[in-house]
Amino acid sequence: MARTRKNQTKVCTVTGLETSINNFYKNQNHVKAVDNLRRNSGATKEQMQRMFNQINSYV
């Protein structure tokens, strides 16, 4: 009988979203998409975190 493996998840420290560990770089606490946004926009991780906190406050 084959075992089913539970999808492992982790919470992103920048967005606050819980997502698959496959979306994270190894030994990082934020998702790859946040790193790409940060790199392309020139924003700091703290600025990105503030932006997502503000967006999440409207929900």
Phi, psi and omega in degrees: 000131182278140176272141174267136182263128179288134179295121181279135181235166182210151179264129178286131182286342181268311185270333185082006181270144175265126183213172181300146178294345177291343180273001181251147168287154179300135178062027176240154181251009175232152186288160181301322182298322178295319179296320178295316176299315180299314182296317182285332182266339183082007180281157176275166177298322180293322177294320178296318180298317179297319179298312180293324176298320178293318178297315181295335181288342180274350183281000000 
